Amino acid sequence: MRRKVLLQLVMVLLVLVVLGAWPLAGWLSGNMWLFLLWWGASLFYGLMVILLAIYDMLAVFKEEREKL
């Protein structure tokens, strides 16, 4: 379950980055605040994905320790 959610979050993050880099680049470059808001939100979302990946890694370590 954790890995399915993590995969979906990574896919959404990739879509956000692609949208910000190509189709919306002209619109975002027209206003500094929109640019900062978009990429700030993308950065925050990326950090949340990284934290969830670290949580998953620690959960796997815990599960493996309990098997021993």
Protein Blocks (a to p, Z undefined) as FASTA:
>chain_A
ZZmmmmmmmmmmmmmmmmmmmmmmmmmmmpmklmmmmmmmmmmmmmmmmmmmmmmmmmmm
mmmmmmZZ
